[in-house]
Amino acid sequence: MEQFFLLLFLALGGSILAGSVIFIPQENQALVETSGRYKGRKLDAGLKFILPFVDIIAARETIREKL
């Protein structure tokens, strides 16, 4: 029974941790909403962390030069 709860705890913890890691490709940006409000936060390219269940990626946009 203890192993079941340990496995359940590890599965939930892993899914929360995986949901908080965001990878943004080069030449892209992401807009972050915190609790449904945009507070001027932009994420640049790279590996970024957000708060799970609080922050969401509202939009992804490219910053490449458009012709």
TORVEXKOL-143466 format. One record per residue (C-alpha): residue in one letter; x, y, z. Coordinates in steps of 0.1 Angstrom, whole numbers, padded with zeros to 4 digits, always signed. Each point is the difference from the previous one (the first is absolute). Layout:
residues N
aXYZ ...
end
This chain:
residues 67
m+0000+0000+0000 e+0029+0024+0008 q+0015-0007-0035 f-0033+0010-0016 f-0001+0034+0017 l+0037+0005-0007 l-0006-0008-0037 l-0030+0023-0001 f+0019+0028+0017 l+0029-0003-0025 a-0024-0001-0030 l-0018+0031+0012 g+0032+0018+0008 g+0015-0009-0033 s-0030+0012-0020 i+0000+0034+0019 l+0037+0004-0006 a-0003-0009-0037 g-0028+0026-0003 s+0022+0028+0014 v+0028-0004-0025 i-0004+0018-0033 f+0023-0001-0030 i-0002+0030-0024 p+0018-0005-0033 q+0025+0026-0013 e-0014+0031-0016 n-0033-0004+0019 q-0016+0016+0030 a-0029-0010+0023 l-0025+0022+0018 v-0008-0012+0036 e-0033+0006+0017 t+0000-0002+0038 s-0034-0010+0014 g-0017+0011-0032 r+0016+0034-0001 y+0028+0012-0023 k+0027+0018+0021 g+0025+0008-0027 r+0020-0032+0004 k+0017-0013-0032 l+0022-0031-0001 d+0029+0000-0024 a+0015-0030-0017 g+0014-0028+0022 l-0011-0022+0029 k-0023+0018+0023 f-0020-0008+0031 i-0036+0011+0008 l-0022-0006+0030 p-0023-0029-0007 f-0038+0007+0003 v+0007+0038+0003 d+0019+0010-0031 i-0010-0010-0035 i+0015+0007-0034 a-0026+0023-0016 a+0017+0005-0034 r+0032-0010-0018 e+0014+0023-0027 t+0030+0001-0022 i+0024+0029+0001 r+0015-0007-0035 e+0001+0028-0024 k-0030-0001-0022 l+0003+0011-0037 
end
